[in-house]
Amino acid sequence: MTEPQQAAPNGLQIELGARRVSFVVDEALYPLDTIQGAAYLFLDRCYVFLDRPADQRVAVVLKAKGEADEPTLDALAGEFANELLNQALRKAVGASNAKIREFILAKAFFSVDAPSSIDKLLAELDAEEMEPLEIPVPWEKTDG
Amino acid sequence: MTAPQPRRGLLTTPLRVDPKALAPEVGFFRYGVVGGKVLLTNDGGEFHFLPTERFDTFLRGKIDGEERAEMERKGFFKTGLDIDRMAGRIRRKKGFLGSGPHLHIVVTTLRCNHACKYCHASRTDMDRVDTDMSLATAREVVEFAFSTPSRVLNFEFQGGEPTANFPAIRFIVEHALEKNRYENRELLFSLVTNLTLMDEEKMRFLVDNGVMVCTSLDGPEDLHNQNRGWIGKSSSYQTVSDWMERFNAAWVDKGLDPNLFHVDALMTCTRASLSRGREIVDEYVKRGIKSIHLRPLNPFGFAVNTWKQIGYTMEEFLTFYRDTLDYILELNQAGTFIQERQAAMFLTKMLTPDDPNYTDCRSPAGSGTAQLAYNFDGSIYTCDEGRMVAHMGNDFFKLGHVSGSSYAEIAAHPTVRALAVASIQDALPACADCVYKPTCGIQPLHNYMFDGDLFGQRPRSRKCQEFYGEQADLFRRLAEDTDGRVEKIFRRWTIQRSRPGTVPYPNLPFSSEGSA
């Protein structure tokens, strides 16, 4: 038996049922990976079902793993809505900093500031080999 | 009174979050709410607390003055960002990459004279001498360990009760020391023992050769004996106590600093321990032990069968952890130094530019790359827990054998690569966004045991609950530390002193800590 729709704090229209709460998220507001990111954090508390009832719409059903009363289900939907905002912010922060993070990580792990020990060793070996062969000596100063 | 356990990832404290307000000059950050403040962390391992009402100001790039300068120095804004400093911090934090396995766990035998309620070490009875490591295998273990590239080699003897096969311990120590005359590595030996098979000759050998000793001490006598049943005539507690005192006296006789040279001890928390945190700490303080590791049960092996008797929820453990940490801090504030080791490990990550290279809390995980475990028969495993899983009938974590495998083969083994991939936080849902990502680590083996796959699901992971809860508690204490007294104690816990006069190991204070 489905209860009449209610409005969650952020304006989501929620439907309450037996041990379950459902609502539809607009993908124009929250991309699919944002919805999935929020859903992941609820895996220990409820069963999560995602569906696509229409283009640009994602239906979310949260089914409690045990008994759950109406306020509990209502709070569950509210927390999910809050988490959507957090996921959206994290996505924005990631996108805004993607290039500079890649640059910093490249600098951290692939920096050419200091030659590697193998490069140093090869340079030393090269230097040792050059002396006996007199390669550094100008050709006009060699015998013959 | 302790704070309620925070929910992982979810921000239940009212916080104005407006993704569209994000100013372009705001740098990369992760965030959460602890102690009534917003905690910000970043890739360089820096953290910063903001009042919750200032979070929106931060998002809009409107923080100014001294706080702006401080946050720019820490790398929370692109303006004023010192890229070289940030890159240097990341490189230093991940300095353990590529250094090779430093921890070599050697199971000299599966035989044990104890029948501890929580044992996960896959023991056999004392007459099963067929589970003793032969000296030929012991030689091959040393040869294999020296074939790895790490400049530090820590041979950690475990079992069973490793001293039940003391000739193997003696041989490995002597052969490694001899071999090291021309290998010139930094060598460390440690013995994880219940001490009940110790005698004067063994003790003299261990002390003379710089083998550090770590034993199990679960708390006061009744609690210790309740957890650790054995077949001896006297109580386990009394025997352990006597040998601890004799070892400590032997090091003093050699003129060594008792603050550095003493028997270390580990406690494992059972249901019976949950209400006795203060007594357990008092027992350690009474013995002059400066460090206690409050460890939850590892529900592998035998413990699975006794879980209903001695087990508990992670929430119950975290309540015990927080209450006991309250008491440890009280003691420190009153002038008695004692550190909690798990906290010290996390605090080293939080408060210093370094990572302690704790193999059980790293990303990528240290299994197979920072540690290897050698079973009595010469089989090589990713870690000691991997060996225990094999004892339960699953060889997934077996990498090879000392007589037929090269280190190159072990390092490139599909299981080692899978463990590395499964423990890179940046690629794991929930971990990548978690505010504690810079200070946390992954144990894929735990995921495998509980979820049936190496990746697992963070919200259902017991290890994630443990690490998240402990870090949340430590950051909460820092957030509420208005006079700096707690941070002063915490910083002292991060200072490691090496033990001069024995085999050196300057940067590797932590081991895997098996059960004695």
Interface residues (C-beta under 8 A of the other chain):
Chain A: G37 Y40 L41 F42 L43 D44 R45 E79 N82 E83 L85 N86 Q87 A88 L89 R90 K91 A92 V93 G94 S96 N97 I100 R101 F103 I104 L105 K107 A108 F109 S111
Chain B: R8 G9 L10 L11 T12 V17 D18 P19 K20 L22 P24 V26 G27 F28 F29 R30 D43 L59 K78 L81 I83 D84 M86 A87 G88 I90 R91 K94 P429 A430 D433 Q457 R458 P459 R460
